[in-house]
Amino acid sequence: MINISKNKYGVNIEITAIPMGDDWNVSITGGERAHIGAVALAIPQMQGEIDVKVLTVEGHKEDQIVSFAAERLAAHFNVQIVVSCGIHRDNISKKDILNFIKIVKEGLSELINTIENEM
């Protein structure tokens, strides 16, 4: 299991990645309260394309984060990836949303480097 914590730009996230054979199960949480807002499954296809399926809890907006994260990881490692995400902050601002996206992208880069170093 790999745990990555990031606290920058006035926001915080936790990324936990659990290997499942060659595949990975990744959770991204942040803000004031962890929860499940959206889940994505990314499956590499023969032509190099990635098929991504997303489920989103009504009223939540984490679908873009899980879709991006699952596709990026599946394309990089050519394995199946599940990503769940729940980021909550009361009265969140547009700036905070952009900062959460930025810090998630940084966390994913760190996750990729960590997995590669452990292989």
Backbone as ProteinMPNN parsed JSONL, in Angstrom:
{"seq_chain_A": "MINISKNKYGVNIEITAIPMGDDWNVSITGGERAHIGAVALAIPQMQGEIDVKVLTVEGHKEDQIVSFAAERLAAHFNVQIVVSCGIHRDNISKKDILNFIKIVKEGLSELINTIENEM", "coords_chain_A": {"N_chain_A": [[0.853, -1.171, 0.0], [0.47, 2.23, -0.768], [0.793, 5.459, 0.515], [0.086, 8.825, 0.088], [0.36, 12.079, 1.137], [-0.646, 15.403, 0.75], [-0.358, 18.848, 1.272], [-0.96, 21.793, 0.252], [-1.268, 25.076, -1.204], [-3.328, 25.863, 0.41], [-5.048, 23.729, 0.616], [-5.778, 20.216, 1.19], [-4.949, 16.791, 0.485], [-5.312, 13.203, 0.423], [-3.871, 10.379, -0.919], [-4.354, 7.034, -1.446], [-3.047, 4.03, -2.474], [-3.605, 0.769, -3.454], [-2.153, -2.219, -4.366], [-3.459, -4.674, -6.574], [-2.801, -7.515, -7.561], [-1.51, -7.033, -10.705], [-2.952, -4.773, -11.102], [-4.421, -1.641, -9.819], [-5.994, -0.15, -6.98], [-7.192, 2.876, -6.144], [-7.642, 5.518, -3.86], [-8.801, 8.815, -3.381], [-8.945, 11.387, -1.18], [-10.008, 14.353, 0.541], [-9.994, 17.704, 1.911], [-12.434, 18.599, 4.323], [-13.846, 16.332, 5.067], [-13.798, 12.929, 4.484], [-15.28, 10.946, 1.91], [-17.29, 9.097, -0.476], [-17.619, 10.27, -3.592], [-17.441, 9.872, -6.288], [-16.617, 7.24, -8.611], [-14.279, 5.605, -10.72], [-13.527, 3.288, -13.31], [-10.868, 2.25, -15.171], [-9.895, 0.763, -18.17], [-7.41, -0.582, -20.074], [-7.278, -0.82, -23.64], [-6.81, -2.828, -26.63], [-5.893, -1.242, -28.804], [-4.437, 0.749, -27.649], [-6.045, 2.627, -26.54], [-7.966, 3.912, -23.763], [-10.607, 2.684, -21.915], [-12.979, 4.211, -19.985], [-15.136, 4.04, -17.288], [-17.54, 5.71, -15.356], [-19.047, 6.331, -12.218], [-21.155, 8.456, -10.439], [-22.085, 9.963, -7.422], [-25.206, 11.429, -6.864], [-25.307, 14.941, -7.061], [-22.647, 15.329, -6.524], [-19.312, 16.265, -7.56], [-16.962, 15.025, -8.249], [-16.449, 13.511, -10.48], [-14.89, 14.3, -12.719], [-12.326, 14.335, -11.655], [-11.877, 11.606, -10.897], [-12.129, 10.343, -13.37], [-10.05, 11.513, -14.917], [-7.799, 10.768, -13.314], [-7.923, 7.923, -13.24], [-7.729, 7.289, -15.984], [-5.213, 8.405, -16.612], [-3.445, 6.897, -14.961], [-3.98, 4.256, -15.843], [-3.213, 4.424, -18.533], [-0.51, 4.992, -18.235], [0.566, 2.745, -16.843], [-0.571, 0.603, -18.148], [-2.522, -1.134, -17.075], [-5.474, -2.277, -15.295], [-7.369, 0.115, -13.52], [-8.903, 1.331, -10.601], [-10.43, 4.172, -9.335], [-11.498, 5.978, -6.59], [-13.097, 8.86, -5.239], [-13.511, 11.48, -2.906], [-13.921, 14.622, -2.007], [-14.377, 17.155, 0.225], [-15.375, 20.372, 1.118], [-16.818, 22.834, 3.01], [-18.669, 25.538, 1.658], [-17.012, 25.883, -0.623], [-14.688, 27.543, -2.719], [-14.214, 28.714, -6.12], [-11.49, 29.037, -6.607], [-10.423, 27.313, -4.647], [-11.324, 24.854, -5.646], [-9.879, 24.693, -8.053], [-7.332, 24.594, -6.925], [-7.47, 22.161, -5.518], [-7.643, 20.404, -7.713], [-5.15, 20.901, -8.894], [-3.384, 20.01, -6.846], [-4.124, 17.322, -6.687], [-3.26, 16.406, -9.207], [-0.491, 16.775, -8.869], [-0.102, 14.961, -6.781], [-0.74, 12.564, -8.103], [1.377, 12.393, -9.922], [3.465, 12.019, -8.115], [2.635, 9.565, -7.052], [2.876, 7.887, -9.331], [5.685, 8.006, -9.698], [6.495, 6.83, -7.28], [5.41, 4.221, -7.474], [6.819, 3.315, -9.744], [9.426, 3.323, -8.712], [9.263, 1.279, -6.904], [8.965, -0.954, -8.412]], "CA_chain_A": [[0.0, 0.0, 0.0], [1.194, 3.49, -0.856], [0.047, 6.604, 1.015], [0.658, 10.126, -0.247], [-0.358, 13.213, 1.72], [-0.195, 16.684, 0.237], [-1.027, 19.991, 1.859], [-0.421, 22.963, -0.443], [-2.256, 26.0, -1.775], [-4.454, 25.992, 1.324], [-5.907, 22.55, 0.537], [-5.098, 18.97, 1.527], [-5.487, 15.539, -0.061], [-4.674, 11.929, 0.748], [-4.01, 9.364, -1.962], [-3.989, 5.696, -0.994], [-3.05, 3.106, -3.608], [-3.454, -0.62, -3.039], [-1.979, -3.108, -5.515], [-4.336, -5.842, -6.676], [-2.082, -8.18, -8.64], [-0.877, -5.984, -11.512], [-3.862, -3.627, -11.132], [-4.37, -0.767, -8.65], [-7.195, 0.449, -6.417], [-6.696, 4.157, -5.639], [-8.651, 6.425, -3.295], [-8.373, 10.2, -3.211], [-9.832, 12.11, -0.281], [-9.446, 15.642, 0.918], [-10.886, 18.686, 2.502], [-12.844, 18.472, 5.721], [-14.503, 15.064, 5.38], [-13.677, 11.902, 3.448], [-16.512, 10.284, 1.493], [-17.226, 8.631, -1.86], [-18.422, 11.119, -4.463], [-17.42, 9.292, -7.635], [-15.719, 6.101, -8.809], [-13.995, 5.328, -12.126], [-12.783, 2.087, -13.683], [-10.188, 2.44, -16.457], [-9.458, -0.516, -18.727], [-6.658, -0.417, -21.329], [-7.769, -1.572, -24.783], [-5.728, -3.294, -27.501], [-5.4, -0.195, -29.693], [-3.795, 1.782, -26.856], [-7.049, 3.512, -25.953], [-8.395, 3.566, -22.406], [-12.058, 2.74, -21.699], [-13.226, 4.665, -18.616], [-16.529, 4.053, -16.829], [-17.623, 6.552, -14.155], [-20.281, 6.42, -11.439], [-21.102, 9.649, -9.597], [-23.184, 10.153, -6.475], [-25.967, 12.622, -7.235], [-24.93, 16.168, -6.382], [-21.198, 15.406, -6.335], [-18.623, 16.733, -8.754], [-15.636, 14.405, -8.339], [-16.36, 12.667, -11.674], [-13.765, 14.693, -13.575], [-11.081, 13.926, -10.994], [-11.681, 10.151, -11.002], [-11.94, 10.005, -14.781], [-8.688, 11.912, -15.283], [-6.815, 9.975, -12.57], [-7.962, 6.527, -13.685], [-7.199, 7.208, -17.347], [-3.771, 8.687, -16.581], [-2.73, 5.76, -14.374], [-4.126, 3.09, -16.722], [-2.391, 4.648, -19.723], [0.909, 4.946, -17.86], [0.985, 1.407, -16.425], [-1.231, -0.383, -18.993], [-3.248, -2.072, -16.218], [-6.786, -1.782, -14.877], [-7.284, 1.025, -12.386], [-10.122, 1.856, -9.995], [-10.181, 5.368, -8.528], [-12.643, 6.581, -5.901], [-12.718, 10.183, -4.753], [-14.445, 12.288, -2.155], [-13.289, 15.826, -1.472], [-15.448, 18.023, 0.72], [-15.077, 21.594, 1.863], [-17.987, 23.714, 3.089], [-18.551, 26.827, 0.972], [-15.795, 25.839, -1.432], [-14.577, 28.588, -3.743], [-13.675, 28.281, -7.417], [-10.037, 28.957, -6.423], [-10.146, 26.076, -3.911], [-11.536, 23.735, -6.569], [-8.703, 24.643, -8.933], [-6.189, 24.161, -6.119], [-7.622, 20.725, -5.289], [-7.281, 19.726, -8.96], [-3.702, 21.03, -9.04], [-2.698, 19.163, -5.878], [-4.374, 15.929, -7.084], [-2.348, 16.112, -10.312], [0.837, 16.621, -8.278], [-0.114, 13.702, -6.043], [-0.699, 11.457, -9.065], [2.756, 12.31, -10.411], [4.242, 11.413, -7.031], [2.235, 8.157, -6.996], [3.511, 7.209, -10.462], [7.114, 7.874, -9.382], [6.648, 5.873, -6.178], [5.164, 2.862, -8.006], [7.942, 2.956, -10.61], [10.603, 3.054, -7.882], [9.064, 0.017, -6.18], [8.877, -2.07, -9.369]], "C_chain_A": [[0.897, 1.232, 0.0], [0.277, 4.603, -0.363], [0.799, 7.88, 0.663], [-0.239, 11.198, 0.355], [0.222, 14.486, 1.146], [-1.038, 17.785, 0.871], [-0.352, 21.235, 1.288], [-1.572, 23.84, -0.894], [-3.484, 26.169, -0.875], [-5.434, 24.829, 1.273], [-5.083, 21.3, 0.862], [-5.772, 17.789, 0.838], [-4.691, 14.368, 0.497], [-4.927, 11.001, -0.432], [-3.514, 8.052, -1.377], [-4.117, 4.758, -2.182], [-2.747, 1.702, -3.104], [-3.278, -1.478, -4.28], [-2.943, -4.283, -5.419], [-3.811, -6.676, -7.836], [-1.317, -7.11, -9.393], [-1.695, -4.692, -11.505], [-3.738, -2.812, -9.839], [-5.754, -0.249, -8.287], [-6.734, 1.714, -5.687], [-7.857, 4.953, -5.052], [-8.016, 7.795, -3.085], [-9.402, 10.878, -2.317], [-9.194, 13.447, 0.068], [-10.489, 16.555, 1.51], [-11.195, 18.351, 3.94], [-13.398, 17.102, 6.084], [-14.359, 14.099, 4.209], [-15.048, 11.298, 3.145], [-16.287, 9.721, 0.09], [-18.184, 9.489, -2.67], [-18.51, 10.577, -5.871], [-16.39, 8.165, -7.675], [-15.531, 5.907, -10.307], [-13.231, 4.016, -12.248], [-12.194, 2.343, -15.06], [-9.601, 1.111, -16.908], [-8.707, -0.252, -20.027], [-7.224, -1.339, -22.418], [-6.589, -1.929, -25.696], [-5.119, -2.196, -28.361], [-4.706, 0.934, -28.929], [-4.766, 2.777, -26.255], [-7.412, 3.017, -24.555], [-9.904, 3.743, -22.322], [-12.295, 3.096, -20.241], [-14.728, 4.698, -18.353], [-16.584, 4.802, -15.506], [-19.015, 6.454, -13.537], [-20.137, 7.602, -10.501], [-22.322, 9.685, -8.681], [-23.876, 11.463, -6.831], [-25.542, 13.825, -6.389], [-23.433, 16.338, -6.159], [-20.513, 15.725, -7.658], [-17.229, 16.132, -8.925], [-15.449, 13.575, -9.606], [-15.182, 13.03, -12.574], [-12.435, 14.272, -12.969], [-10.85, 12.43, -11.166], [-11.433, 9.721, -12.439], [-10.514, 10.306, -15.23], [-7.655, 10.999, -14.625], [-6.762, 8.538, -13.066], [-7.369, 6.381, -15.08], [-5.686, 7.427, -17.363], [-2.98, 7.491, -16.059], [-2.808, 4.525, -15.272], [-3.266, 3.232, -17.97], [-0.905, 4.506, -19.391], [1.374, 3.518, -17.585], [0.392, 0.276, -17.268], [-1.859, -1.519, -18.168], [-4.608, -1.463, -15.888], [-6.632, -0.99, -13.586], [-8.691, 1.375, -11.908], [-9.718, 3.065, -9.154], [-11.501, 5.811, -7.909], [-12.178, 7.91, -5.33], [-13.863, 10.818, -4.001], [-13.688, 13.44, -1.515], [-14.411, 16.763, -1.044], [-14.865, 19.223, 1.455], [-16.341, 22.448, 1.835], [-17.683, 25.031, 2.385], [-17.286, 26.93, 0.117], [-15.822, 26.923, -2.507], [-14.043, 27.989, -5.037], [-12.148, 28.115, -7.318], [-9.653, 27.672, -5.686], [-10.305, 24.855, -4.815], [-10.336, 23.588, -7.489], [-7.467, 24.181, -8.181], [-6.268, 22.67, -5.785], [-7.215, 19.954, -6.544], [-5.766, 19.752, -9.151], [-2.964, 20.072, -8.096], [-2.946, 17.676, -6.159], [-3.43, 15.544, -8.219], [-0.917, 15.926, -9.806], [0.943, 15.304, -7.522], [-0.057, 12.488, -6.957], [0.7, 11.286, -9.645], [3.648, 11.646, -9.367], [3.919, 9.925, -6.898], [2.906, 7.368, -8.113], [4.993, 6.986, -10.174], [7.352, 6.84, -8.289], [6.445, 4.454, -6.668], [6.334, 2.434, -8.875], [9.191, 2.611, -9.8], [10.49, 1.751, -7.114], [9.021, -1.18, -7.105], [10.235, -2.704, -9.587]], "O_chain_A": [[1.931, 1.275, 0.667], [-0.881, 4.685, -0.773], [1.999, 7.996, 0.91], [-1.446, 11.221, 0.114], [1.441, 14.638, 1.062], [-2.257, 17.67, 0.99], [0.69, 21.673, 1.776], [-2.717, 23.393, -0.958], [-4.55, 26.569, -1.342], [-6.532, 24.922, 1.822], [-3.853, 21.324, 0.815], [-6.985, 17.777, 0.631], [-3.565, 14.518, 0.971], [-6.061, 10.856, -0.888], [-2.393, 7.968, -0.876], [-5.167, 4.694, -2.822], [-1.753, 1.479, -2.413], [-4.14, -1.479, -5.159], [-3.205, -4.812, -4.339], [-4.303, -6.567, -8.959], [-0.554, -6.356, -8.79], [-1.181, -3.633, -11.865], [-3.058, -3.216, -8.896], [-6.573, 0.05, -9.155], [-5.973, 1.632, -4.723], [-8.922, 5.053, -5.662], [-6.863, 7.915, -2.673], [-10.585, 10.938, -2.652], [-7.988, 13.637, -0.092], [-11.674, 16.235, 1.597], [-10.336, 17.879, 4.684], [-13.427, 16.735, 7.258], [-14.749, 14.411, 3.083], [-15.879, 11.159, 4.043], [-15.198, 9.861, -0.465], [-19.398, 9.449, -2.469], [-19.502, 10.78, -6.57], [-15.437, 8.133, -6.897], [-16.481, 6.024, -11.08], [-12.401, 3.68, -11.403], [-12.925, 2.621, -16.01], [-8.913, 0.425, -16.153], [-9.295, 0.246, -20.987], [-7.598, -2.481, -22.152], [-5.496, -1.385, -25.542], [-3.916, -2.228, -28.619], [-4.417, 1.977, -29.515], [-4.353, 3.682, -25.531], [-7.192, 1.855, -24.215], [-10.425, 4.818, -22.619], [-11.862, 2.367, -19.349], [-15.489, 5.308, -19.103], [-15.76, 4.557, -14.624], [-20.025, 6.489, -14.239], [-19.11, 7.744, -9.836], [-23.45, 9.462, -9.121], [-23.223, 12.478, -7.07], [-25.433, 13.735, -5.167], [-22.994, 17.374, -5.661], [-21.064, 15.487, -8.733], [-16.407, 16.672, -9.665], [-14.384, 12.985, -9.791], [-14.542, 12.141, -13.136], [-11.514, 13.894, -13.694], [-9.752, 12.016, -11.538], [-10.619, 8.834, -12.695], [-9.854, 9.467, -15.843], [-6.742, 10.511, -15.291], [-5.68, 7.994, -13.287], [-6.594, 5.459, -15.334], [-4.962, 6.71, -18.054], [-1.965, 7.112, -16.642], [-1.811, 3.824, -15.444], [-2.655, 2.26, -18.415], [-0.138, 3.96, -20.184], [2.447, 3.117, -18.035], [0.797, -0.878, -17.127], [-1.745, -2.695, -18.513], [-4.862, -0.291, -16.164], [-5.878, -1.363, -12.688], [-9.568, 1.679, -12.717], [-8.782, 2.991, -8.358], [-12.497, 5.995, -8.609], [-11.009, 8.07, -4.98], [-15.026, 10.714, -4.394], [-12.905, 13.241, -0.586], [-15.279, 17.12, -1.84], [-13.978, 19.091, 2.298], [-16.871, 22.749, 0.765], [-16.583, 25.571, 2.5], [-16.587, 27.943, 0.139], [-16.857, 27.18, -3.122], [-13.487, 26.891, -5.042], [-11.585, 27.171, -7.873], [-8.678, 27.015, -6.049], [-9.501, 23.926, -4.75], [-9.831, 22.483, -7.683], [-6.641, 23.454, -8.734], [-5.244, 21.986, -5.77], [-6.511, 18.949, -6.445], [-5.168, 18.744, -9.527], [-2.021, 19.399, -8.512], [-2.071, 16.851, -5.897], [-2.856, 14.455, -8.193], [-0.21, 15.026, -10.259], [1.958, 14.612, -7.609], [0.594, 11.495, -6.634], [1.159, 10.16, -9.838], [4.488, 10.81, -9.7], [4.813, 9.113, -6.661], [3.448, 6.29, -7.867], [5.502, 5.885, -10.387], [8.303, 6.062, -8.363], [7.223, 3.565, -6.32], [6.8, 1.301, -8.758], [9.934, 1.701, -10.168], [11.502, 1.175, -6.713], [9.038, -2.318, -6.636], [10.355, -3.656, -10.358]]}, "name": "protein", "num_of_chains": 1, "seq": "MINISKNKYGVNIEITAIPMGDDWNVSITGGERAHIGAVALAIPQMQGEIDVKVLTVEGHKEDQIVSFAAERLAAHFNVQIVVSCGIHRDNISKKDILNFIKIVKEGLSELINTIENEM"}
